[in-house]
Amino acid sequence: MLTKEIKKGTKVKLRNGWEAKTLESARKTTCLCEVYGFVTECGSVYSHDIVAVLDENDHWAPVTEYTPGQLKCKKVNDNLPW
């Protein structure tokens, strides 16, 4: 699955293991999501932190490709000192 194919309302799994529901498409470097973590909250999630998508058969399909802009953003974030 490509991140640019993720539509509004899709349930996704994040890199840290939490689940979320997208509130907009994941075409940009960030995506507005309702995240189900310690508490349920809405906020921006980096699109490169979406690792799987729940398909129509309730199976987790891995995200296999990110846009060049999302990969550039990931590279910048990976090089931050914290």
C-alpha positions in Angstrom: 0.0 0.0 0.0 1.2 3.5 -0.7 0.6 6.3 1.8 -0.9 8.5 -0.9 -3.7 5.9 -1.2 -4.7 6.3 2.4 -8.1 8.0 2.5 -10.0 9.9 5.2 -11.6 7.5 7.8 -9.0 4.7 7.3 -7.8 2.9 10.4 -4.0 2.7 10.5 -1.2 1.4 12.8 1.5 3.8 13.8 5.3 3.0 14.2 4.9 3.0 18.0 2.2 0.3 17.9 -0.8 2.6 18.5 -3.8 2.7 16.2 -5.4 5.7 14.7 -8.2 6.8 12.3 -7.2 9.3 9.6 -9.3 12.5 9.5 -7.8 13.5 6.2 -5.8 11.8 3.4 -2.1 11.0 4.0 -0.8 12.6 0.9 1.3 15.3 2.6 4.1 14.9 5.1 1.6 15.0 8.0 -1.8 13.7 8.4 -4.6 14.7 10.9 -5.5 11.6 12.9 -7.6 10.5 15.9 -5.0 8.5 17.9 -5.9 5.8 20.3 -3.0 5.7 22.7 -2.8 6.3 26.5 -5.8 8.6 25.8 -7.8 9.3 22.6 -6.8 12.6 21.0 -6.6 14.3 17.6 -3.4 15.6 16.2 -0.9 15.6 13.4 1.0 12.4 12.6 3.9 12.2 10.3 2.9 10.1 7.3 6.1 8.1 7.5 5.0 6.9 10.9 2.1 5.1 9.4 3.3 1.5 9.0 0.1 -0.5 8.3 -3.5 0.0 7.1 -6.6 -2.1 8.1 -8.1 -3.4 4.9 -11.7 -4.4 4.2 -11.0 -8.0 5.4 -9.8 -6.7 8.8 -6.2 -7.6 8.0 -3.2 -5.2 8.5 -1.7 -4.4 5.1 1.9 -3.0 5.4 2.7 0.4 3.9 5.4 -0.3 1.4 6.0 3.0 -0.3 6.2 6.6 0.8 6.3 9.8 -1.3 9.7 11.5 -1.9 8.6 14.4 0.4 7.7 12.0 3.2 11.0 10.2 2.9 12.8 13.6 3.0 10.9 14.5 6.1 11.8 11.2 7.7 15.5 11.7 7.0 15.4 15.1 8.6 13.6 13.8 11.7 15.9 10.8 12.0 18.9 13.3 12.2 17.4 15.5 15.0 19.4 15.3 18.2 16.5 14.1 20.4 
